[in-house]
């Protein structure tokens, strides 16, 4: 399905659900798009909002950040509005590409690796690789001269290798079709190998360099001599309560709060539910202290594990912050079962700050950008993505 067809179907769905002001709540739109044959993640967009923002001439987005702790997004048609300047963030915005088939093709030529979690979705079979390709492209945009462009061709280093450790490159040519992206994807290749590899070698010297994420190798190792990380407890607990395991919430919920099954709730309903839960915990100082103390105990155990094995702290790239961080495992119910990952960052003063917590699939995707995690706790095949979930 080409861009024009996807846009037409998307506009039909938005128009069918709009309110009097023309705005459509995005909560049901993702499933409606899939029903219409548009899997936005398989097309290279991690979030529905990112997919809709790839049509800036036609669709505008707004966020309600005042009613709930989680922002609620709405979209509507721009009508005949003029093009707005939009910064490129995702590969699908920069090049005309069949993202789903391209990810599958990259998986076939790259060195063998598990690119999905515990359960594989046939409609989105390699989510780790899809995010890897998108976030790698995003990082290359931040680095000077890493996205290489000649008169007729463009290329970048995927950061992956084939079975004999030859780098894999992505190659593009100028797109001469009006109204589409500037570049058109040709394929993945190894330098000098077959037609595309020869085109690459003929047009780029030096060859594109891989993305780089750290200046000092010491950034990859947690400094066990540093003071204990300082955490923003309100943000970690109250703003991220939806990421906590249901069993843990059930054990630590305020007495006057009634737990509900959120699986069939819309996004605004979930946001309102978790906002009420966060408010109830905030008002119950005893429960808030109980949750805080459990997190402190888990952090203490995590730091002990790092002292015993430095590989426990896993380096990751945080695309939304464009920064390096270290992931620490947190166990909330059973010391032998990791539930969440704490994102820590070393400050110039030598202290660590705990910014937020991530679900394990989010943590793995961010960590994989740097290298495949060599870890006993962040393991792709053990990560269950059938969570109450955010559109991450």
C-alpha positions in Angstrom: 0.0 0.0 0.0 1.5 3.4 -1.0 1.4 6.6 0.9 -1.6 8.0 -0.9 -3.7 4.9 -0.2 -2.7 4.9 3.5 -3.5 8.6 3.8 -6.9 8.1 2.2 -7.9 5.3 4.5 -6.5 7.1 7.5 -8.5 10.2 6.7 -11.7 8.2 6.3 -11.2 6.6 9.8 -10.4 10.0 11.4 -13.5 11.6 9.8 -15.7 8.7 10.9 -14.9 9.3 14.6 -14.5 13.1 14.8 -16.4 15.3 17.3 -18.1 18.6 16.7 -14.7 20.4 16.5 -13.3 17.8 14.1 -11.0 16.1 16.6 -10.7 12.4 16.9 -9.5 10.6 20.0 -6.6 8.4 18.9 -7.4 5.5 21.4 -9.4 3.4 18.9 -7.6 4.5 15.7 -4.7 2.1 15.8 -7.0 -1.0 15.8 -9.2 0.6 13.1 -6.1 1.2 10.9 -5.0 -2.4 11.3 -8.5 -3.5 10.3 -8.1 -1.4 7.2 -4.8 -3.1 6.4 -2.4 -0.4 7.9 0.0 -1.7 10.5 1.8 1.5 11.4 4.5 -0.2 13.4 5.3 -2.6 10.5 5.5 0.5 8.4 8.3 1.9 10.5 6.6 4.1 13.1 6.9 3.1 16.8 3.8 5.1 17.7 0.5 5.9 16.1 1.2 9.6 16.7 4.5 9.4 14.7 2.6 7.8 11.8 0.0 10.5 11.7 2.7 13.2 11.9 4.3 11.9 8.7 1.3 13.6 6.9 1.9 17.2 8.1 0.0 18.7 5.2 -3.2 16.7 6.0 -3.3 15.9 9.7 -2.7 17.9 12.8 -2.2 16.5 16.4 -2.9 18.0 19.8 -2.3 16.6 23.3 -4.4 16.9 26.4 -1.8 17.0 29.2 -4.0 18.7 31.8 -6.7 16.1 32.5 -4.6 13.0 33.1 -1.1 12.1 34.1 -0.7 10.4 30.7 -1.2 12.7 27.7 -4.2 11.9 25.5 -3.8 12.6 21.8 -6.3 13.8 19.2 -6.0 14.3 15.5 -8.0 16.1 12.8 -7.8 17.0 9.1 -5.9 20.2 8.2 -8.2 20.7 5.2 -6.2 23.0 2.8 -3.6 24.1 5.4 -0.2 24.8 4.2 2.8 22.5 4.9 4.4 22.9 8.3 8.0 22.5 8.8 8.6 19.0 10.3 11.9 17.6 11.4 12.7 14.1 10.1 12.9 11.5 12.9 12.0 8.2 11.3 13.4 6.4 8.3 9.9 6.1 6.7 9.7 9.9 6.7 13.0 10.3 4.9 12.8 7.5 2.3 10.2 5.7 0.2 10.5 2.2 1.6 8.5 -1.0 2.1 9.5 -1.0 5.8 8.0 -4.3 6.7 9.7 -6.3 3.9 12.9 -4.4 4.4 13.1 -5.4 8.0 12.6 -9.0 7.0 15.3 -8.7 4.4 17.7 -7.2 6.9 17.0 -10.0 9.3 17.9 -12.6 6.6 21.3 -11.2 5.8 22.4 -10.1 9.3 24.2 -12.4 11.7 21.7 -14.7 13.5 20.0 -13.0 16.4 16.6 -13.2 18.1 14.7 -10.0 17.1 11.5 -10.7 18.9 10.4 -11.2 22.5 8.8 -14.2 24.2 5.8 -14.3 21.9 6.1 -13.5 18.1 3.4 -11.5 16.4 3.0 -12.6 12.8 1.9 -9.1 11.8 5.0 -7.5 13.5 7.5 -10.4 13.6 10.7 -8.5 14.4 9.9 -5.6 16.7 13.4 -5.3 18.1 15.0 -5.1 14.7 12.3 -2.6 13.5 13.0 -0.3 16.4 16.8 -0.8 16.0 16.7 0.3 12.4 14.5 3.4 13.2 16.5 4.5 16.3 19.8 3.9 14.5 18.7 6.2 11.7 17.6 8.8 14.3 21.0 8.6 16.0 22.8 9.0 12.7 20.9 12.2 12.0 22.4 13.6 15.2 26.0 12.8 14.1 27.8 14.9 11.5 28.5 13.1 8.2 27.2 9.8 9.3 24.3 9.9 6.8 26.2 10.0 3.6 24.8 11.7 0.5 26.1 12.0 -3.1 24.5 13.5 -6.2 22.4 10.5 -7.0 22.8 8.1 -4.0 22.6 8.1 -0.2 23.8 5.5 2.3 24.3 4.7 6.0 25.9 2.0 8.0 23.2 -0.1 9.8 25.7 -1.1 12.6 24.9 -4.8 11.9 27.2 -7.4 10.3 26.6 -10.5 8.2 27.7 -14.0 9.2 31.3 -13.3 8.4 31.2 -9.9 10.2 31.1 -7.7 7.1 29.3 -4.4 7.8 25.8 -4.1 6.3 24.9 -0.8 4.6 21.6 0.7 3.5 21.6 2.2 0.0 19.2 4.7 -1.5 18.8 6.6 -4.8 17.1 9.9 -5.6 13.4 9.6 -5.8 12.1 11.3 -8.9 8.4 10.8 -8.2 6.8 14.1 -7.2 5.0 14.2 -3.8 7.1 11.4 -2.3 10.1 11.3 0.0 13.4 12.6 -1.4 15.0 9.2 -1.4 14.0 5.7 -2.5 15.3 2.6 -0.7 17.3 0.3 -3.0 18.4 -2.4 -0.5 20.9 -3.6 2.1 24.3 -4.6 0.9 27.9 -5.3 1.8 30.6 -3.1 0.1 31.7 -4.5 -3.2 29.3 -7.4 -3.2 26.8 -7.8 -6.0 25.3 -4.8 -7.8 24.3 -2.7 -4.8 27.6 -3.3 -3.1 29.4 -2.2 -6.2 27.2 0.9 -6.4 28.0 1.7 -2.8 31.8 1.3 -3.2 31.7 3.4 -6.4 29.9 6.4 -4.8 31.2 6.6 -1.3 34.8 7.0 -0.1 35.2 6.6 2.8 32.3 4.3 3.4 29.6 5.4 5.9 30.6 5.0 9.6 28.3 3.3 12.1 26.5 5.2 14.8 28.5 6.0 17.9 26.9 6.4 21.3 29.5 7.2 23.9 32.7 9.3 24.2 34.4 7.4 27.0 34.3 3.6 27.5 33.9 4.3 31.2 30.3 5.4 30.5 29.5 1.7 29.9 30.5 0.7 33.4 28.6 1.6 36.6 30.8 3.3 39.1 30.2 1.3 42.3 32.1 3.8 44.3 29.6 6.6 43.5 26.9 7.5 46.1 23.6 5.7 45.8 21.5 7.1 42.9 19.1 9.9 43.7 15.6 9.1 42.5 12.6 11.3 41.7 10.1 9.2 43.6 7.0 11.1 42.6 7.8 10.7 38.9 8.9 7.1 39.1 5.9 5.9 41.2 3.0 8.3 40.4 3.7 9.1 36.8 4.7 5.5 35.9 2.3 3.5 38.0 0.9 1.8 34.8 4.3 0.2 34.3 4.2 -1.6 37.7 3.2 -5.3 37.8 -0.5 -5.8 38.5 0.3 -8.2 41.4 2.5 -5.6 43.0 -0.2 -2.9 42.6 -2.7 -5.3 44.1 -0.5 -5.9 47.2 0.1 -2.2 47.7 -3.0 -0.4 46.6 -4.8 2.0 49.0 -7.6 0.4 50.9 -10.3 2.6 49.3 -9.1 2.0 45.7 -10.9 -0.7 43.7 -8.7 -2.5 41.1 -10.2 -2.9 37.6 -9.4 -5.0 34.5 -8.0 -2.4 32.1 -7.6 -4.8 29.1 -10.8 -3.5 27.4 -10.4 0.1 28.4 -9.8 2.9 25.9 -6.7 5.0 26.3 -8.6 7.9 28.0 -10.2 5.4 30.3 -6.9 3.9 31.2 -5.4 7.3 31.7 -8.2 8.3 34.0 -8.0 5.0 35.9 -4.2 5.2 36.5 -4.5 8.9 37.3 -7.0 8.0 40.1 -4.7 5.2 41.3 -1.7 7.6 41.4 -3.8 10.2 43.3 -4.9 7.5 45.8 -1.3 6.4 46.4 -0.2 10.0 46.8 -2.9 10.6 49.4 -2.0 7.5 51.3 1.4 8.3 52.8 1.8 4.9 54.3 1.3 3.1 50.9 3.6 5.6 49.2 6.3 4.8 51.8 5.7 1.1 51.4 6.2 1.3 47.6 9.2 3.6 48.0 10.8 1.3 50.5 10.3 -1.7 48.3 12.0 0.1 45.4 14.8 1.2 47.7 15.3 -2.5 48.8 15.3 -3.5 45.1 17.8 -0.8 44.2 20.1 -1.9 47.1 20.0 -5.5 45.8 20.7 -4.3 42.3 23.8 -2.3 43.4 25.0 -5.4 45.2 24.6 -7.4 42.0 26.6 -4.8 40.1 29.4 -5.1 42.7 29.5 -8.8 42.1 29.1 -8.6 38.3 29.6 -5.3 36.5 27.6 -6.5 33.5 24.5 -6.2 35.6 24.3 -2.5 34.7 23.4 -2.4 31.0 24.3 0.6 28.8 21.5 2.0 26.7 20.8 4.9 24.4 17.7 7.0 25.3 16.4 8.3 22.0 13.9 10.8 23.5 16.8 12.4 25.6 19.5 11.7 23.0 21.8 10.5 25.8 23.6 7.5 27.3 22.3 5.9 30.4 22.7 2.7 32.4 19.9 0.3 33.2 19.6 -1.3 36.6 17.3 -4.3 37.3 14.4 -3.9 39.8 12.6 -6.8 41.5 9.4 -5.9 43.1 7.7 -9.3 44.0 10.4 -11.9 43.9 14.1 -11.2 44.2 14.8 -13.7 41.4 12.4 -12.1 38.9 13.1 -8.7 37.3 10.0 -6.6 36.7 11.3 -3.2 35.6 14.5 -1.4 34.6 15.7 1.8 36.3 17.3 4.4 34.0 20.3 6.1 35.6 22.6 8.8 34.3 26.0 9.9 35.7 26.1 13.6 36.4 29.3 15.8 36.0 29.5 15.9 39.8 29.9 12.1 39.9 26.4 11.3 41.2 23.8 9.1 39.5 20.3 10.3 38.9 17.4 7.8 38.5 15.3 9.4 35.8 12.5 6.9 35.2 11.6 3.2 35.0 11.0 1.3 31.8 9.2 -1.9 31.0 11.7 -4.7 30.0 10.8 -4.6 26.3 11.4 -0.8 26.2 14.7 -1.3 28.0 15.8 -4.1 25.7 15.1 -2.0 22.5 17.1 0.9 23.8 20.0 -1.3 25.0 20.2 -3.1 21.7 21.2 0.1 19.9 24.6 -0.1 21.5 25.1 -3.9 21.4 23.2 -7.1 22.0 22.8 -7.2 25.8 25.1 -9.7 27.5 22.9 -10.1 30.5 21.3 -12.6 32.8 18.3 -10.4 33.4 17.5 -8.6 30.2 16.9 -11.5 27.8 14.6 -11.1 24.8 13.0 -14.5 24.9 12.0 -14.1 28.5 10.3 -10.7 28.0 6.5 -10.9 28.0 5.0 -8.0 26.0 1.4 -8.9 26.7 1.3 -6.1 29.4 -1.2 -3.4 30.1 0.9 -1.5 27.9 1.8 1.9 26.5 2.3 2.8 22.9 6.0 3.0 23.4 
